[in-house]
Protein backbone atom coordinates (compact mmCIF):
# COMPACT_ATOMS: atom_id res chain seq x y z
CA UNK A 1 0.00 0.00 0.00
CA UNK A 2 0.96 3.61 -0.58
CA UNK A 3 -0.16 6.46 1.64
CA UNK A 4 -0.77 9.59 -0.45
CA UNK A 5 -1.07 13.19 0.78
CA UNK A 6 -1.86 16.47 -0.97
CA UNK A 7 -2.28 19.99 0.40
CA UNK A 8 -1.91 22.05 -2.77
CA UNK A 9 -5.50 23.36 -2.60
CA UNK A 10 -7.62 21.72 0.10
CA UNK A 11 -6.19 18.76 1.98
CA UNK A 12 -6.58 15.07 1.16
CA UNK A 13 -5.12 11.69 1.96
CA UNK A 14 -5.70 8.18 0.62
CA UNK A 15 -4.48 4.61 0.83
CA UNK A 16 -3.78 2.98 -2.53
CA UNK A 17 -3.07 -0.70 -3.13
CA UNK A 18 -1.05 -2.17 -5.99
CA UNK A 19 -2.96 -4.07 -8.69
CA UNK A 20 -1.53 -7.00 -10.65
CA UNK A 21 -3.25 -5.83 -13.85
CA UNK A 22 -2.22 -2.99 -16.17
CA UNK A 23 -4.57 -0.63 -14.31
CA UNK A 24 -3.35 1.94 -11.83
CA UNK A 25 -3.64 1.36 -8.09
CA UNK A 26 -6.93 0.74 -6.30
CA UNK A 27 -8.28 3.22 -3.73
CA UNK A 28 -8.77 1.52 -0.35
CA UNK A 29 -9.71 4.57 1.71
CA UNK A 30 -9.73 8.31 1.18
CA UNK A 31 -10.47 11.59 2.96
CA UNK A 32 -10.56 15.23 1.89
CA UNK A 33 -11.57 18.74 2.89
CA UNK A 34 -11.89 21.91 0.82
CA UNK A 35 -11.12 24.14 3.82
CA UNK A 36 -7.95 26.04 2.91
CA UNK A 37 -6.75 27.03 6.39
CA UNK A 38 -7.00 23.89 8.52
CA UNK A 39 -4.35 21.62 6.96
CA UNK A 40 -2.11 21.49 10.02
CA UNK A 41 -4.96 20.60 12.35
CA UNK A 42 -6.80 18.01 10.28
CA UNK A 43 -4.32 16.14 8.08
CA UNK A 44 -2.53 13.99 10.67
CA UNK A 45 -5.83 12.81 12.25
CA UNK A 46 -7.12 12.11 8.74
CA UNK A 47 -4.13 9.83 8.08
CA UNK A 48 -4.99 7.92 11.25
CA UNK A 49 -8.59 7.73 10.03
CA UNK A 50 -7.80 6.20 6.65
CA UNK A 51 -5.32 3.76 8.17
CA UNK A 52 -7.92 2.70 10.72
CA UNK A 53 -10.57 2.31 8.03
CA UNK A 54 -8.64 -0.60 6.51
CA UNK A 55 -6.98 -1.78 9.71
CA UNK A 56 -3.50 -0.86 8.52
CA UNK A 57 -0.44 0.43 10.37
CA UNK A 58 2.48 2.54 9.25
CA UNK A 59 4.68 -0.55 9.17
CA UNK A 60 2.45 -2.05 6.48
CA UNK A 61 2.83 0.95 4.17
CA UNK A 62 5.32 0.44 1.34
CA UNK A 63 5.87 4.14 0.76
CA UNK A 64 4.50 7.68 1.11
CA UNK A 65 3.49 9.88 -1.82
CA UNK A 66 3.10 13.63 -1.48
CA UNK A 67 1.81 16.24 -3.89
CA UNK A 68 4.53 18.85 -4.43
CA UNK A 69 2.22 21.50 -5.88
CA UNK A 70 2.27 24.01 -7.37
CA UNK A 71 0.36 25.64 -4.54
CA UNK A 72 0.50 28.22 -1.74
CA UNK A 73 3.56 28.22 0.50
CA UNK A 74 1.89 27.37 3.80
CA UNK A 75 -0.36 24.65 2.41
CA UNK A 76 2.42 22.83 0.59
CA UNK A 77 4.70 22.96 3.63
CA UNK A 78 2.08 21.21 5.77
CA UNK A 79 1.67 18.25 3.43
CA UNK A 80 5.36 17.89 2.65
CA UNK A 81 6.41 18.19 6.29
CA UNK A 82 3.95 15.48 7.32
CA UNK A 83 4.99 13.29 4.39
CA UNK A 84 8.68 13.58 5.33
CA UNK A 85 7.91 12.92 9.01
CA UNK A 86 5.84 9.80 8.32
CA UNK A 87 8.31 8.37 5.82
CA UNK A 88 11.19 8.98 8.22
CA UNK A 89 9.32 7.59 11.21
CA UNK A 90 8.19 4.46 9.40
CA UNK A 91 11.46 3.98 7.52
CA UNK A 92 9.69 4.10 4.15
CA UNK A 93 10.56 5.80 0.83
CA UNK A 94 8.99 9.17 0.06
CA UNK A 95 7.93 10.06 -3.49
CA UNK A 96 6.88 13.44 -4.90
CA UNK A 97 4.39 14.03 -7.70
CA UNK A 98 3.01 17.18 -9.35
CA UNK A 99 -0.41 17.94 -7.89
CA UNK A 100 -1.80 19.03 -11.27
CA UNK A 101 -1.34 15.45 -12.49
CA UNK A 102 -4.28 14.54 -10.26
CA UNK A 103 -6.69 16.57 -12.39
CA UNK A 104 -5.13 15.34 -15.61
CA UNK A 105 -5.83 11.76 -14.56
CA UNK A 106 -9.39 12.68 -13.55
CA UNK A 107 -9.96 14.27 -16.94
CA UNK A 108 -8.65 11.22 -18.78
CA UNK A 109 -10.79 8.92 -16.63
CA UNK A 110 -13.79 11.07 -17.59
CA UNK A 111 -13.06 10.57 -21.29
CA UNK A 112 -11.13 13.69 -22.30
CA UNK A 113 -9.09 13.18 -25.48
CA UNK A 114 -6.45 15.25 -27.23
CA UNK A 115 -4.71 18.28 -25.73
CA UNK A 116 -6.18 20.02 -22.67
CA UNK A 117 -5.18 22.27 -19.78
CA UNK A 118 -5.29 21.86 -16.03
CA UNK A 119 -5.68 25.17 -14.19
CA UNK A 120 -5.97 25.79 -10.44
CA UNK A 121 -6.20 28.91 -8.30
CA UNK A 122 -2.86 30.65 -7.76
CA UNK A 123 -4.42 33.78 -6.24
CA UNK A 124 -3.11 37.24 -7.25
CA UNK A 125 -5.44 36.96 -10.29
CA UNK A 126 -3.31 34.11 -11.67
CA UNK A 127 -3.57 30.35 -12.15
CA UNK A 128 -1.21 27.43 -11.84
CA UNK A 129 -1.43 25.50 -15.07
CA UNK A 130 -0.01 22.76 -17.26
CA UNK A 131 -0.90 21.29 -20.65
CA UNK A 132 -1.47 17.56 -21.17
CA UNK A 133 -2.28 15.26 -24.06
CA UNK A 134 -4.19 12.00 -24.12
CA UNK A 135 -4.32 9.76 -27.17
CA UNK A 136 -4.13 6.07 -28.08
CA UNK A 137 -0.52 5.96 -26.83
CA UNK A 138 -1.47 7.18 -23.34
CA UNK A 139 -1.29 10.43 -21.41
CA UNK A 140 1.61 12.83 -21.03
CA UNK A 141 2.58 16.28 -19.79
CA UNK A 142 3.47 18.48 -22.76
CA UNK A 143 3.97 21.91 -21.15
CA UNK A 144 4.36 23.29 -17.63
CA UNK A 145 3.70 23.62 -14.82
CA UNK A 146 3.63 27.42 -14.87
CA UNK A 147 1.95 30.31 -13.07
CA UNK A 148 0.41 33.29 -14.85
CA UNK A 149 -2.73 35.20 -15.86
CA UNK A 150 -5.52 33.07 -17.33
CA UNK A 151 -5.70 35.27 -20.42
CA UNK A 152 -2.16 34.21 -21.41
CA UNK A 153 -2.81 30.45 -21.42
CA UNK A 154 -2.98 28.44 -24.67
CA UNK A 155 -6.43 28.30 -26.28
CA UNK A 156 -7.29 24.74 -25.20
CA UNK A 157 -10.20 23.24 -23.26
CA UNK A 158 -9.42 23.16 -19.55
CA UNK A 159 -10.35 21.56 -16.24
CA UNK A 160 -9.76 22.72 -12.69
CA UNK A 161 -10.92 25.41 -10.29
CA UNK A 162 -8.98 28.03 -12.24
CA UNK A 163 -11.52 27.67 -15.04
CA UNK A 164 -14.36 28.49 -12.67
CA UNK A 165 -12.55 31.61 -11.52
CA UNK A 166 -11.86 32.90 -15.03
CA UNK A 167 -14.64 31.58 -17.30
CA UNK A 168 -14.21 34.43 -19.77
CA UNK A 169 -10.57 33.58 -20.41
CA UNK A 170 -10.65 29.79 -20.17
CA UNK A 171 -12.80 27.28 -22.06
CA UNK A 172 -14.11 24.50 -19.83
CA UNK A 173 -14.05 20.88 -20.99
CA UNK A 174 -17.64 19.73 -21.50
CA UNK A 175 -18.33 16.58 -19.47
CA UNK A 176 -21.88 15.19 -19.08
CA UNK A 177 -23.04 15.30 -15.48
CA UNK A 178 -19.80 16.84 -14.15
CA UNK A 179 -18.48 20.33 -13.49
CA UNK A 180 -14.70 20.21 -14.11
CA UNK A 181 -14.45 23.96 -13.46
CA UNK A 182 -14.58 23.25 -9.71
CA UNK A 183 -12.06 20.41 -9.55
CA UNK A 184 -9.14 20.52 -7.12
CA UNK A 185 -6.32 17.96 -6.76
CA UNK A 186 -6.84 14.85 -4.62
CA UNK A 187 -4.30 12.51 -3.04
CA UNK A 188 -6.16 9.42 -4.27
CA UNK A 189 -5.32 10.16 -7.91
CA UNK A 190 -1.72 11.00 -7.05
CA UNK A 191 -1.43 7.68 -5.24
CA UNK A 192 -2.83 5.79 -8.22
CA UNK A 193 -0.34 7.48 -10.53
CA UNK A 194 2.52 6.72 -8.16
CA UNK A 195 1.53 3.04 -8.04
CA UNK A 196 1.59 2.97 -11.82
CA UNK A 197 5.01 4.63 -11.92
CA UNK A 198 6.49 2.31 -9.31
CA UNK A 199 5.11 -0.68 -11.22
CA UNK A 200 6.92 0.50 -14.36
CA UNK A 201 3.73 1.40 -16.24
CA UNK A 202 4.27 5.19 -16.26
CA UNK A 203 7.36 7.25 -16.95
CA UNK A 204 8.31 10.72 -15.77
CA UNK A 205 5.61 10.96 -13.11
CA UNK A 206 7.57 10.84 -9.85
CA UNK A 207 9.82 13.68 -8.73
CA UNK A 208 11.78 14.85 -5.70
CA UNK A 209 9.52 15.50 -2.67
CA UNK A 210 10.25 19.23 -2.62
CA UNK A 211 7.71 22.05 -2.85
CA UNK A 212 6.97 23.46 -6.29
CA UNK A 213 6.22 27.12 -5.51
CA UNK A 214 6.83 28.70 -8.98
CA UNK A 215 7.20 32.20 -7.53
CA UNK A 216 8.86 34.11 -4.72
CA UNK A 217 7.39 34.21 -1.23
CA UNK A 218 5.52 37.29 -0.03
CA UNK A 219 7.55 37.10 3.17
CA UNK A 220 10.70 39.21 2.99
CA UNK A 221 13.63 39.65 5.36
CA UNK A 222 13.30 43.09 6.99
CA UNK A 223 15.88 45.61 5.75
CA UNK A 224 17.20 46.16 9.30
CA UNK A 225 17.94 42.42 9.67
CA UNK A 226 19.79 42.41 6.34
CA UNK A 227 21.97 45.31 7.45
CA UNK A 228 22.81 43.70 10.78
CA UNK A 229 23.61 40.38 9.12
CA UNK A 230 21.14 38.45 11.33
N, C-alpha and C positions, 0 to 999 in steps of 0.2 A: 504493500500500500504506500501511496504518497500522500503526505499532508500538504495541501496547497493553501496559500494565503494571498490576499490582495487588498491593498488599502489605497489604490490610486484614485478612487472616487468615493464610494461608500467603503464598507469593509465587508469582507467575505472570507470564508474558509470552507474547505471540503476535503473529504477523504476519497481517493481514487484508487481503484484496484487495477492491476494489470489484466489484460485479456489475451488469450492465446490465439485469437483470430487477428485479422488485419485491421480490425477496428481500433479506435483509440480506447483509452481506459474507461472503466465503468464507474459511475458516481455511486458511492456507498452512503454518504451522508453529506449534507451541505447546510450552510447557514449564511445569512447576509443581512445587512442593514444599509439603508440609504442615508442615514444620519451622518453628516460630514464631520462632526466635531466630537465624536465619542469613541474613536478608534481605540485609544489607550485603555479605556475602561471596559470595553465590551469584547475585544478580540481574544484575549487569553481565556476568559470564561467560555467563549464560543468554541475554542479549540477543545477544551475539556468536554463540552457538550457533544460535539460530533464524534469524538473518540468514544465517549460513553454510549452513544447511540448504537454503535456497532460492537461495543465491548472490547475495544482495542486499547493498547497502551503505547507509550512512546517507543518502547523497545521493539514493538512489532512493526513500526514504520520503517520503510526502506530508504526514505529520503524526504526532504522538505523542499517545496517549490514556492517561490515568492515572486509576485509581480513587481517588476522594477520601475513601473511607470511607462510613460511620463505621467506626472501628477504633481500635486502641491507638495512643498517641502515637508511640512509636519506630517501629513498623512502617509507619505512614502516611508518616512523614518520609522513610524510606528510598526508597520508591517515588516520592514526589513530587519529592524532590531529584534522583533519577536522571532522571526524566521532564523536569524543567526543564533539567538539564545537557545531555541529548541534544538536546532541541529547540533550545536555544541554540547548541550546537556545530554542529548540522546546518543551522541557519537555517530551522527548520520550525515550524509552529504547534503549540501544545500545547493539548489539550482535556481538561477534567475530566468525570467521570461518576460518579454515585453507585454505589458497589460493590454495594449491595443489588439494583440493577437486573439484575446478572448472574444472580442466582438467580430473579428474576421471569421473565426470558427463558427460563431453563432449565425452569421450571415450565410456561410456556406451550408450549414446544416438546414437553414431555412430555404435553400434552393437558389441562392444568388449565383449567377454565372458572369463570366467576363471580368472586366476591371471595375473596382469600386473603392470607395474611401471609407475609412473609419475616422470619426471625429468626436472628440470628447471636450468637455468644458475646461479651458485653461485659464479662465477668468481674464481680467484686463481686456475684455472684448476680443479675445483670441481663442483658438482651439488647438488642442493637440491632435495631430492627424498623421495618417499613413495611408498609402495606396497598396492595394492587394489585387491579385488576379486569381481566378479559379476557372480551370478548364479541364479537359479530359485527362491531362497529365497531373492534376492535383492543384493545390493552392500554394501561393508564394507571396512574400512581401516584395514589392517592386519599387517602392519609394518611401523614405521616411524611417523613423518618425521625426516630425518637425513640430514647431509651434509657430502660429502666425494668424493673421486675420482671416476669417472665413472667406472673404471676397477674393483672396489671392490663391485659393485652392484650385486644383485642376477641375475642369467641368465634367465630373463623374458622379453617378449616383452614390449616395452615402448612407451610412448607418451610424448611430451613436447619438448621445445627448447633445453634442455640438450642433447637430442638424436641427434639433428642436429649438435651440437658442437662436439660430440664424437661418430661419426657413427661406428668407428672401435671397440669401447667397448660396445656399446648399440645396441640392436636389435629393430628396429622400428616396431610398429604395422602396418600391411598392411591394409589400408582402401581405397577402390575404390574412386577415384576422390578427395582424400584429402591428405594433407601432415601433419601428426601429429607431425613431427619432428620440426615444427616451432611454435607449439602452445604455447601461454602464457595465464596465468589466466585472467578471465574476471569477473567483478562484477555481470553481469547478471546471470551467473550460480550460484554464491555464494548466490544471492538473492533468486533464485528458491529453492536452498537447505534449506535456512533459513526458507522460507515459509513452506516447507514440515516439518521441525523440529518443528516449532511453531504450526503447525496443528496436531502434534502428529503422523505424518506418518514416521518420521525418528528419530533414536536415536543416541546420541553421536556425533552429528554434530556441535552444537554450543559450544563455549568456551568463556573464558574471553577475552574482547577486549584489549589485551596486545600484544606487538610485539613479534613474534617468530623469534629470531635472529639466534639461534643455534651455534653461535661462538662469541668470544670476539671481541670488536671493535678495529679497527686499531688505533683509537685515544687513546693516553696514557697521563696521568698526568705527566708533566715534573718533573724530579728528584728534581729540585730546589724548586718547589712548595710543593712536598712531605716533604722535609726537614723543610721548614718553617711552615708547618701545614696549609697552605692556600688552 
